[in-house]
Amino acid sequence: MGMILGKKINIIRKYFIFILFSYSLSPSEVLIRPINGDLLNYTHIPFEWIQFPDAIGYNLLLSNSNEFNNVLLDVYTENLMYINKISCDWSSAYHWKIQPVYIDGPGQWCEASSFSIGESEFDLSADIYSDQLSQHEYTFFGDWNNDRSAVVDLEGNEIWNSGNYGFMMNHISEYGQIFGCSQIGFPNNTGIEINYDEEVVWSAGEYIDQHEFKQISNGNYMGFNGSTELGPIPFGSWTANFQSMGFQADGVTNEYPFSGSRLMEFDSETGEQIWSWNPHDYFSKLETDLYGGTWWHSLTWGSHDWTHSNAFYFEEQESVIYISHRHLSRISKIAYPSGEIIWNMGLPPDLGTGDNNICSELEFSFQHHITRLSNGDLLFFDNGNLDQSAFGQSEPTSRVLRIRVIDDSYCEIVWTHELPPYLFAGGMGSVQLLNNGNYFINSPGDGGSVLEVSPTGEVLWEINLEMSWPNGSGYRAFRVPSIHPDLFSVISSNYKLSDFSDTTASAIEISNLSNEIEFNVFNHSGYRQPYRFELTNILGELFSEEMGTIEIEPYSSHTLSFETLVEDFDQSIINLNLYPVYHSYAFKSIDYNIVRVYFDIVIGDVNQDGALDVIDVILILGFILGTSSPADIDFLISDVNQDGNLDILDVVSLVNKSLSNWEN
């Protein structure tokens, strides 16, 4: 059964903002994040607070003293969120507060909140050999041997780690979702999605193999678990050992447990298993590894680690799945949902894994991390374990292969990069095609090394993860544009303190010159994100209830506009729900008062001082030249000739109007 869990298993962070009739808010309702008393596992700190009516901006103070006598950050912003990347460090405690700023000056400081940052996990240093690097400046890697993960910047400085959660990352989605395995609460969290606050977003709730678990494009989740059936022990140098244990070991008798990797699909809503693919149903057990030492390991393990599948790629448009089976040195393309094999790609027929493999001339072995690129090419990490035993090379080497399969029959190599022998990786490894055409290669060899390599094979950036066991345990590594992909804020235009119903409360004011309300949605992450919105009426029927999806580029904004159904109203209440589609736990639900404000406007009197003069001309010129931005009402007042544009003709019209008034 799938489970939606929360921080340290049981609390999910939701950003709910409720602003109704009273503006008297307690300090805990002002500062949204970090929550007071939070223990964080990152040094890039997002500060977020509510919108104050009439405020034009906010001052933010950060200090390591509760008296704020040692200010580390003093910044002004017009937004409701600020991400501090330079002022905080590991194993430290901090205090912060904000102050709204109004047209006539700053308001009162809110009561301060505090948080602390846990301990770092790594002390690393990176080498930068070129400036031709990807725009994605952060490296996210998972440590297989120690059940931990971390993010470092280009210099190797650690900015996030998985803290005490015991989490190893095995996949990062294009929207910044984090997938992997944790041993905490075993086996329930062996297949999970988490966020950067160590909150569990989704869990399979049962044992999942730690090699790969992720959400697929249809919204469901996929991962491996084990499936065992009896099979024959093949002839080899190990035969006598098995026979001494009482087995026939004749290559025919089904007598020894074969452990395969079953791929399972889980419904994202119910958590129920709705589809699976079992290699026992499609592969012959006469096809098995004869050269990689797996049968010698079977003597002590009590079963044969037959397929050791370690990666899959779900292609919804083509309705196929690509699966990497490490111990068969095989990549399979299967039809979905039928499960029928379209092709197996792998070793030549004389090496024991079948005589129907395509592209045997590639001679890859014990490969990892199969992915399909947007143009249909396949990209994977070839570990090269059989280079010596099967292919007669003097020493084993690992490499990256990018290939194109033609007519499901043969292959051509599009790109390859062979690593030096000291970076040979007997296990694990990954490769990612970056946005600028470079390749991001993770090889556990030499203690674990991660490299950015140009298409010509030049090493542009490198970091050694300083891991052991026996030659590194860096399972996978990805370049990411930022941490906190869920960060966004919403600012309402014309949000004021307004008098109505014998009270003074915060509300969105709609003047008699406008029938629209606007919300500015800011994406504060490095990821392009889709957002789902829904506008509903709570009191009155002022708006058509709307829902939809918008996409916002990294560090950009989008304006949502809604037009009223009626012009004659006094008060209404609406609700706006908004959340990133792939980070729905971060939803915001905001209730707003809506009031109609009636007042007389003299066209051209931009500063509304009752006179048409040179000050109004200067203000309109500022709008035209872009030195200031007009609000809706300002635009209407400044459009003196009422042609729907702000240009020099409005200045001429205003001057003529002013002269006419002066003459009269």
C-alpha positions in Angstrom: 0.0 0.0 0.0 1.5 3.4 -1.0 1.9 5.9 1.8 2.1 9.7 2.0 4.4 10.4 4.9 6.2 13.4 6.3 9.3 14.9 7.9 11.0 12.2 10.0 8.1 10.0 8.7 5.0 11.8 9.9 4.6 15.5 9.2 4.4 17.0 5.7 5.1 20.7 5.2 2.1 22.6 3.7 2.0 26.3 3.2 -1.5 27.4 4.1 -2.2 31.1 4.3 -5.5 32.3 5.6 -6.2 36.0 5.5 -9.7 37.1 6.3 -11.3 39.8 8.3 -8.6 40.6 10.9 -5.1 41.8 10.2 -3.9 41.1 13.8 -1.6 38.2 13.0 0.7 36.4 15.5 4.4 36.2 14.7 4.1 32.5 13.9 1.6 33.4 11.1 3.9 36.0 9.6 7.1 33.9 9.0 6.4 30.8 6.9 9.9 29.3 6.6 12.2 28.3 8.1 9.7 27.3 10.8 10.8 28.4 14.3 13.1 25.8 15.8 13.8 24.0 12.5 16.9 21.9 12.2 17.9 22.2 8.6 20.1 20.0 6.5 21.2 22.6 3.9 23.0 25.9 3.8 21.1 27.5 1.0 18.2 28.9 3.1 14.9 30.0 1.7 13.2 32.7 3.8 9.5 33.2 3.2 6.8 35.3 4.8 3.2 36.4 4.2 2.2 39.4 2.1 1.5 42.6 4.2 -1.3 44.9 2.9 0.0 48.1 1.4 3.7 47.0 1.6 5.9 47.8 -1.3 8.8 45.7 0.0 10.4 44.0 2.9 13.7 44.3 4.9 15.2 41.0 6.0 17.7 40.6 8.8 19.7 37.5 9.7 22.0 37.1 12.7 23.7 34.5 14.8 22.7 36.5 17.8 19.1 36.8 19.2 19.9 40.5 19.9 20.8 41.0 16.2 24.1 42.7 17.3 26.0 40.8 14.7 24.1 41.1 11.4 25.0 38.6 8.7 22.4 39.6 6.1 20.6 42.8 5.7 18.6 42.8 2.4 15.6 44.6 0.9 13.3 42.7 -1.5 10.0 43.4 -3.1 9.2 39.7 -3.1 7.8 37.3 -0.4 10.8 35.0 -0.5 14.6 35.4 -0.4 17.1 32.6 -0.8 20.3 33.2 1.0 23.3 31.2 -0.4 26.3 32.8 1.4 25.6 33.7 5.0 24.9 30.4 6.7 27.2 27.4 7.6 27.0 23.9 8.9 26.7 23.3 12.7 25.4 26.8 13.4 22.3 28.5 14.8 20.6 31.7 13.4 17.8 34.2 14.0 15.8 36.1 11.4 13.0 38.6 11.1 11.3 40.8 8.5 10.0 44.4 8.4 7.4 45.6 5.9 8.2 48.7 4.0 5.5 51.2 2.9 5.5 54.2 0.6 5.9 56.5 3.6 8.6 54.4 5.3 9.3 51.1 7.2 6.8 49.5 9.5 7.5 47.5 12.6 9.8 44.5 12.8 8.0 41.2 13.4 9.1 39.0 16.2 12.2 37.0 15.3 12.3 33.3 14.5 15.3 30.9 14.9 16.6 27.8 13.2 19.8 25.8 13.2 21.8 23.8 10.6 23.0 20.2 11.2 26.4 18.7 10.5 28.1 18.4 7.1 28.9 14.9 5.7 31.7 15.6 3.2 34.8 17.8 3.0 35.5 17.9 -0.7 37.3 20.0 -3.3 36.7 20.1 -7.1 39.0 20.9 -10.0 37.7 23.3 -12.7 39.6 23.0 -15.9 37.4 25.1 -18.2 34.6 27.7 -18.2 32.7 25.7 -20.8 30.6 24.0 -18.1 26.9 23.4 -17.9 24.8 26.1 -16.5 23.7 23.6 -13.9 26.2 24.3 -11.1 25.4 21.8 -8.4 26.2 18.1 -8.2 23.8 15.7 -6.4 25.3 12.2 -5.6 24.3 9.1 -3.7 26.6 7.0 -1.5 25.7 3.4 -1.8 27.9 2.0 1.0 26.8 4.5 3.7 23.2 5.2 2.8 23.6 9.0 2.4 23.4 11.7 -0.2 24.7 15.2 -0.7 24.8 18.2 -3.0 28.0 20.2 -3.6 28.7 23.3 -5.7 31.3 23.7 -8.5 34.0 24.2 -5.9 33.0 21.1 -3.9 31.3 23.0 -1.0 28.5 20.9 0.5 25.2 22.7 0.5 22.8 19.9 1.3 22.9 16.4 2.7 20.4 13.7 3.7 21.1 14.3 7.4 20.1 11.4 9.7 17.6 10.0 7.3 19.9 7.3 5.9 18.9 8.1 2.3 20.7 7.1 -0.9 19.5 8.9 -4.0 19.2 6.9 -7.2 17.3 9.3 -9.5 16.6 13.0 -10.0 13.7 14.0 -12.3 13.7 16.9 -14.8 11.5 18.7 -12.3 13.9 18.2 -9.4 12.1 15.3 -7.7 14.4 13.2 -5.5 14.0 9.4 -5.5 15.9 6.7 -3.7 16.1 4.4 -0.8 16.3 4.8 3.0 17.0 2.1 5.6 15.0 4.0 8.2 11.7 2.2 8.8 13.0 -0.8 6.7 11.5 -2.1 4.4 8.8 0.6 4.1 11.1 3.4 2.8 13.3 1.4 0.5 11.4 2.9 -2.4 10.6 6.6 -1.7 10.4 10.1 -3.1 11.6 12.8 -0.7 12.1 16.6 -0.8 15.1 18.6 0.5 13.5 18.9 3.9 13.7 15.1 4.3 10.0 14.8 4.1 8.7 11.7 2.4 6.5 12.6 -0.5 5.6 9.1 -1.6 6.5 5.6 -0.4 5.9 2.2 -1.9 5.3 0.9 1.7 7.1 -2.4 0.9 10.6 -3.6 0.0 12.0 -2.1 -3.2 15.4 -2.9 -4.6 17.6 0.2 -4.0 19.0 0.3 -7.6 16.3 2.5 -9.1 12.9 3.8 -8.0 11.1 6.8 -9.7 7.8 8.3 -10.9 7.2 7.5 -14.6 5.6 9.8 -17.1 2.1 8.5 -16.6 2.2 9.6 -13.0 2.7 6.1 -11.4 5.8 4.8 -9.7 8.2 2.0 -10.7 10.9 0.0 -9.0 12.4 -3.5 -8.7 12.0 -6.3 -6.1 13.2 -9.9 -6.1 11.6 -13.0 -7.6 13.2 -16.4 -7.2 12.7 -19.7 -9.1 14.9 -22.8 -9.4 17.3 -23.2 -12.3 20.3 -25.3 -13.4 23.9 -24.8 -12.3 26.0 -24.4 -15.4 29.3 -26.1 -16.0 32.3 -24.1 -15.0 35.3 -24.1 -12.7 32.8 -24.0 -9.8 31.1 -27.3 -10.7 33.0 -29.5 -8.3 32.3 -27.2 -5.4 28.6 -27.3 -6.0 28.7 -31.1 -6.5 30.5 -31.4 -3.1 27.5 -29.7 -1.6 25.1 -32.3 -3.0 23.9 -30.6 -6.2 23.9 -32.3 -9.6 25.5 -29.2 -11.2 24.9 -30.8 -14.6 23.7 -27.7 -16.4 20.2 -29.2 -16.8 18.6 -30.0 -13.5 16.5 -27.1 -12.0 17.9 -27.3 -8.5 19.4 -23.9 -7.4 17.6 -20.6 -6.6 17.8 -18.1 -9.4 17.1 -14.5 -8.1 15.7 -12.2 -10.7 14.6 -8.6 -10.6 10.9 -8.1 -11.1 9.9 -4.6 -12.3 6.7 -3.3 -10.6 4.4 -0.4 -11.3 2.4 1.2 -8.4 -0.7 3.4 -8.7 0.3 6.9 -7.5 -3.1 7.4 -5.7 -3.8 4.1 -4.1 -0.2 2.7 -3.9 -1.5 -0.7 -5.2 0.7 -2.7 -7.6 -1.0 -2.5 -11.0 1.6 -4.1 -13.3 4.7 -6.1 -13.1 7.3 -7.8 -15.4 9.1 -10.9 -14.2 12.3 -12.0 -16.1 11.5 -15.7 -15.1 8.6 -15.5 -17.6 10.7 -14.3 -20.5 14.3 -15.3 -20.1 15.8 -18.8 -20.3 17.8 -19.8 -17.2 20.3 -21.4 -19.5 21.3 -17.8 -20.3 23.5 -16.8 -17.4 26.8 -15.1 -16.5 29.8 -17.4 -17.0 32.7 -14.9 -16.9 31.9 -12.3 -14.2 32.4 -14.4 -11.1 28.7 -14.5 -10.1 28.6 -18.3 -9.8 31.5 -18.2 -7.4 29.6 -15.7 -5.3 26.6 -18.0 -5.4 28.5 -20.6 -3.4 28.4 -18.4 -0.3 25.2 -16.4 -1.0 22.9 -19.5 -1.2 21.3 -18.3 -4.4 22.4 -17.1 -7.9 22.1 -13.3 -8.4 20.9 -14.0 -11.9 19.7 -10.7 -13.6 20.8 -8.1 -11.1 18.7 -5.5 -13.0 19.7 -2.0 -12.0 18.0 0.5 -14.2 14.9 1.1 -16.4 13.6 3.8 -18.6 9.8 4.1 -19.3 9.0 5.6 -22.7 5.2 6.4 -22.6 4.9 7.7 -26.2 6.4 4.5 -27.7 4.9 2.3 -25.0 8.1 0.5 -24.2 10.5 0.0 -21.3 14.3 -0.3 -21.5 15.8 -2.5 -18.7 19.4 -3.0 -17.8 20.3 -6.5 -16.5 23.8 -6.2 -15.1 24.7 -9.8 -14.6 23.5 -10.8 -18.0 25.3 -7.9 -19.6 22.0 -7.3 -21.4 19.7 -4.4 -22.1 16.1 -5.4 -23.0 13.5 -3.4 -24.8 10.1 -4.7 -23.9 6.6 -3.7 -25.0 4.3 -2.1 -22.4 2.0 -3.3 -21.0 2.2 -6.7 -22.7 5.8 -7.3 -21.5 6.8 -9.0 -24.7 10.5 -8.7 -25.6 11.2 -6.5 -28.7 14.9 -7.1 -28.5 17.8 -8.1 -26.2 21.1 -6.3 -26.7 24.2 -7.9 -25.3 27.0 -10.4 -25.5 28.1 -12.6 -28.5 26.4 -16.0 -28.7 29.5 -18.0 -27.4 29.5 -16.2 -24.0 26.5 -18.0 -22.4 23.8 -15.3 -22.5 21.9 -16.4 -25.6 22.3 -16.3 -29.4 19.6 -13.8 -30.2 21.2 -10.6 -28.8 21.5 -7.7 -31.2 24.6 -5.3 -31.3 27.0 -7.9 -29.8 29.9 -6.1 -31.4 29.6 -3.4 -28.8 31.0 -5.8 -26.2 29.7 -3.9 -23.1 29.4 -5.7 -19.8 27.9 -5.3 -16.3 26.4 -1.9 -17.5 24.5 0.7 -15.4 22.0 3.5 -15.8 20.3 3.1 -19.1 18.4 6.2 -20.3 16.8 7.2 -23.5 17.5 10.6 -25.0 14.8 12.8 -26.6 16.0 11.8 -30.1 15.8 8.1 -29.3 19.5 7.5 -28.6 20.4 5.2 -25.7 22.9 6.4 -23.2 24.5 4.2 -20.5 27.6 3.5 -18.4 29.5 0.4 -19.5 31.4 -0.9 -16.5 33.6 -3.3 -18.6 33.8 -6.1 -16.0 34.3 -8.8 -18.7 37.0 -6.9 -20.7 39.7 -9.3 -19.6 37.8 -12.6 -18.9 35.6 -12.6 -22.0 37.2 -10.2 -24.4 40.9 -10.8 -23.7 41.9 -7.2 -23.0 45.0 -6.5 -20.9 43.1 -4.6 -18.3 39.5 -3.6 -17.7 38.2 -0.1 -18.5 34.9 1.6 -18.0 33.3 3.8 -20.7 30.2 5.7 -21.7 28.3 4.6 -24.7 25.7 6.6 -26.6 24.2 4.4 -29.3 21.4 4.5 -31.9 19.4 1.3 -32.5 18.4 1.0 -36.2 15.3 -0.9 -37.1 15.4 -2.8 -33.8 18.2 -4.8 -35.4 21.6 -3.2 -35.3 23.5 -0.3 -33.6 25.7 2.6 -34.4 27.9 4.3 -31.9 27.0 8.0 -31.7 29.5 8.9 -28.9 31.8 7.0 -26.6 34.3 8.0 -23.9 36.7 5.6 -22.4 37.9 6.3 -18.8 41.5 5.8 -17.8 42.2 2.4 -16.2 42.5 3.8 -12.7 38.8 4.9 -13.0 37.6 1.4 -13.8 34.3 0.8 -11.9 33.5 -2.8 -11.2 30.1 -1.7 -10.0 27.7 1.3 -10.1 28.2 4.3 -12.3 26.0 6.7 -14.2 26.0 9.2 -17.1 23.8 12.3 -17.8 23.7 14.3 -21.0 23.8 18.0 -20.0 21.9 20.9 -21.4 25.0 22.2 -23.3 25.9 18.9 -24.9 28.5 17.9 -22.3 28.4 14.6 -20.5 28.3 14.2 -16.7 30.0 10.9 -15.8 30.1 9.2 -12.4 32.6 6.5 -12.0 33.1 4.9 -8.6 36.7 4.1 -9.5 39.6 5.6 -7.5 37.4 6.4 -4.5 34.6 7.7 -6.6 35.1 10.4 -9.3 32.6 12.6 -11.1 33.5 14.4 -14.3 32.0 16.8 -16.8 33.4 15.9 -20.2 33.0 17.8 -23.5 31.8 16.1 -26.7 35.4 16.0 -27.8 36.4 14.1 -24.7 38.1 17.0 -22.8 37.7 16.7 -19.0 36.3 20.1 -17.9 35.5 19.5 -14.3 36.3 16.8 -11.8 35.7 15.9 -8.2 36.8 12.9 -6.1 34.2 11.8 -3.6 36.9 10.1 -1.4 34.8 7.0 -0.8 36.0 3.4 -0.4 34.6 -0.2 -0.8 36.7 -1.2 -2.5 37.0 1.4 -5.3 34.3 3.8 -4.4 30.6 3.7 -3.6 29.2 6.7 -5.4 26.2 5.1 -7.0 24.8 7.9 -9.2 25.5 11.6 -9.7 23.5 14.3 -11.4 24.0 17.9 -12.3 21.1 20.0 -11.0 20.3 23.7 -11.4 19.3 24.3 -7.8 18.0 22.7 -4.6 14.5 23.5 -3.4 12.7 23.0 -6.7 9.4 23.5 -4.9 9.9 27.2 -4.1 7.4 29.7 -5.3 5.5 32.7 -4.0 2.3 34.6 -4.8 1.8 38.3 -4.6 -1.6 39.9 -5.0 -1.8 43.3 -6.7 -3.7 46.1 -4.9 -3.6 44.3 -1.6 -4.6 46.9 0.9 -5.9 47.7 4.4 -9.5 48.5 3.6 -12.4 49.7 5.6 -15.6 47.7 5.1 -18.3 46.1 7.2 -17.4 48.4 10.1 -13.9 46.8 10.3 -10.5 47.4 8.9 -8.9 44.3 7.3 -6.7 43.2 4.5 -8.3 42.9 1.1 -7.8 43.2 -2.6 -9.3 46.4 -3.8 -10.9 46.7 -7.2 -11.5 50.3 -8.2 -14.4 51.5 -10.2 -12.0 51.8 -13.1 -11.0 48.1 -13.2 -12.8 44.8 -13.2 -9.7 42.6 -12.8 -7.6 41.2 -10.1 -4.0 40.0 -10.6 -1.7 37.6 -8.9 2.0 37.5 -9.7 3.4 33.9 -9.3 7.2 33.7 -8.9 9.2 30.5 -9.5 12.2 30.8 -7.2 13.9 27.6 -8.4 16.3 26.7 -11.2 13.7 24.3 -12.7 11.1 25.0 -15.3 7.9 24.1 -13.4 4.2 23.6 -14.3 1.8 25.0 -11.6 -1.8 24.1 -11.1 -4.2 26.8 -10.0 -7.8 27.0 -8.9 -9.9 30.1 -8.1 -13.2 29.6 -6.3 -15.8 31.9 -4.7 -16.4 31.6 -1.0 -18.7 34.5 -0.5 -20.7 35.8 -3.5 -20.4 34.9 -7.1 -17.9 37.5 -8.2 -15.7 35.4 -10.5 -16.1 32.5 -12.8 -14.5 29.6 -10.9 -11.4 28.7 -12.9 -8.7 26.1 -12.9 -5.7 25.4 -15.1 -2.0 24.9 -15.5 0.7 27.5 -16.1 4.4 26.9 -16.8 7.1 29.2 -15.5 10.7 29.3 -16.5 13.5 29.2 -13.9 13.6 32.3 -11.7 10.8 33.9 -13.6 7.2 34.9 -13.0 3.7 34.7 -14.5 0.7 36.9 -13.9 -2.7 35.3 -13.3 -5.6 37.7 -14.2 -9.3 37.1 -13.4 -12.1 39.4 -14.5 -15.2 40.0 -12.3 -18.6 38.8 -13.5 -20.4 41.9 -12.0 -19.4 45.5 -11.6 -21.8 46.5 -8.9 -20.7 44.8 -5.6 -19.3 45.8 -2.2 -17.6 42.7 -0.8 -16.7 39.1 -1.7 -14.3 36.4 -0.6 -12.4 34.1 -2.9 -9.9 31.3 -2.5 -6.8 30.7 -4.6 -5.1 27.3 -4.6 -1.8 27.0 -6.3 1.0 24.3 -6.3 3.8 23.0 -8.5 2.5 19.9 -10.3 5.5 17.8 -9.4 5.7 19.1 -5.8 2.1 19.2 -4.8 3.0 19.0 -1.1 4.1 22.7 -1.3 0.6 23.9 -2.1 -0.6 27.4 -1.1 -4.2 28.0 -0.2 -5.0 31.7 0.2 -8.3 33.3 1.1 -8.8 36.9 0.0 -11.4 39.6 0.8 -12.4 41.5 -2.4 -13.9 45.0 -2.0 -15.0 47.6 -4.6 -13.5 51.0 -4.0 -15.3 54.0 -5.6 -13.6 57.3 -6.2 -13.5 60.1 -8.7 -10.5 60.2 -11.0 -9.3 63.1 -13.1 -7.6 61.7 -16.2 -4.0 63.0 -16.3 -3.8 63.7 -12.5 -1.3 60.8 -12.0 -0.3 61.8 -8.4 -4.0 62.6 -7.6 -3.2 66.0 -6.0 -6.1 67.8 -7.8 -3.9 69.6 -10.2 -2.6 68.9 -13.8 1.0 70.0 -13.8 4.6 69.2 -14.6 4.8 66.5 -11.9 2.1 64.5 -13.7 4.1 64.9 -17.0 7.2 63.6 -15.3 5.4 60.6 -13.9 3.9 59.7 -17.3 7.3 60.0 -18.9 8.7 57.6 -16.3 6.0 55.1 -17.3 6.8 55.5 -21.0 10.6 55.3 -20.5 10.2 52.3 -18.2 11.9 53.9 -15.2 8.8 53.0 -13.2 5.9 50.6 -13.7 2.3 51.8 -13.6 -0.4 49.9 -11.7 -3.7 49.4 -13.4 -5.2 52.6 -12.1 -2.0 54.5 -12.9 -2.3 53.3 -16.5 -5.9 54.4 -16.8 -5.2 57.8 -15.4 -2.0 58.3 -17.5 -3.7 57.3 -20.8 -4.8 60.8 -21.4 -5.9 60.4 -25.0 -7.7 57.1 -24.1 -6.2 55.1 -27.0 -5.1 52.1 -24.8 -1.3 53.0 -25.0 1.1 55.1 -23.0 3.3 57.1 -25.4 4.4 60.6 -26.2 0.9 61.5 -27.4 -0.4 61.2 -23.9 2.2 63.7 -22.8 1.2 66.1 -25.6 -2.5 65.6 -24.6 -1.7 66.3 -20.9 0.2 69.5 -21.8 -2.6 70.8 -24.0 -5.1 69.9 -21.3 -3.0 71.7 -18.6 -2.6 74.8 -20.8 -6.3 74.8 -21.5 -7.2 74.6 -17.8 -4.6 77.4 -17.0 -6.1 79.7 -19.7 -9.6 79.1 -18.3 
